[in-house]
Amino acid sequence: MERQDEIDRQIAAQADHVAANDAPATAAICRALIALARGDTACGRRIANWPGDVLADAMPLRLAGGLHHLFRKGEAPALGAIYRQEVSEQVDVDAIVAEVVAAHDTELLPWFDGPPQTNEAGRSASFVAALHWLASRTTAVFELGEIGSSAGMNLLIDRYGYDLGGVVSGPADAPCTIRPDWQGPPPSATPFQIAQVRGCDLQPIDVRDDAAADRLIAYIWPEAHARFERMAAGIAMIRERAVDLAQADAADWITARLAEPQEAGVTRVLMHSIVWQYIPPERQAVIEAAMAEAGARATTERPLAWIALETNRATFRHELKVRYWPGGGEPHLLGEAQAHGAWVWWLGEAV
């Protein structure tokens, strides 16, 4: 029972985290996995016998995506009462989820096989604020390399418009403008240019394929209406002009990128958001070693920077940290952000 108790605790913690990010219906869906693990379904047994860390693997959100996918296809209309928050008691949510899983057990089981692809363009707001901050410390021209790019929504960083606490940037005719609820002082308005954007993912999603796009949309929490609009805009932009997205291991890919010639006057940047927890520790170590080695070679003409928007596993707050070389490579905590970019709490200029 000790392992089951630990799984229950971690599922509850995932649900609490989701609820704290303004998604109470999705939180209730996650919490229903506790009861589901005691039922007689293949999905329930997969939950009860989960071998890894439930939170680090975001296991409840895997099934939540599968359930939302069924609902969007019209195959599980009963879930609508949960998504519309017409069901207030957890026991009733548990019953609906159990019924849907029993009816679609085989179809849902593969959703456990990989982490949720929560590819969210709203996180680009934090990246851009960090680039404004860096522009006065390194160079004002950047080549960006993103690991864990999923479908490449943040590889569109140079095509979005931004309003960051009154600091406006990006193309004037951008089809999508990202305006997070900005808390704290505005970021630096130092202008910059993006010379190149590339990314990689172990299992990239090609949203030019309708089925792949539908799967990506399924991972959006139903309460997050603005995210659906941003996703639709991003899919349309990629279908108009594809992003540079490779299928590759993050450590191998960034090591190869760091070995490439770097133009003078251009800052090379590694960036990522809510992906570090999914990279095995030994691969994290490879990335850290490669960045340290490249940082030791960095010069004022050819700087290096590392922008990370990742979860603090102790507090479950999403912290924006930046390192740059030459400059010591020490992490600067510039702020915190809501998991999907709804708000940014900016500390940058005070750090």
Secondary structure, 3 states (H helix, E strand, C coil): CHHHHHHHHHHHHHHHHHHHCCCHHHHHHHHHHHHHCCCCCHHHHHHHCCCCCCCCCCHHHHHHHHHHHHHHCCCCHHHHHHHCCCCCCHHHHHHHHHHHHHHCHHHHHHHHHCCCCCCCHHHHHHHHHHHHHHHCCCCCEEEEEEECCCCCHHHHCCCCEEEECCEEECCCCCCCEECCEEECCCCCCCCCEEEEEEEEECCCCCCCCHHHHHHHHHCCCCCCHHHHHHHHHHHHHHHHCCCCEEECCHHHHHHHHHCCCCCCCCEEEEEEECCHHHCCHHHHHHHHHHHHHHHHHCCCCCCEEEEEEEECCCCCCEEEEEEEECCCCCCEEEEEECCCCCEEEECHHHC
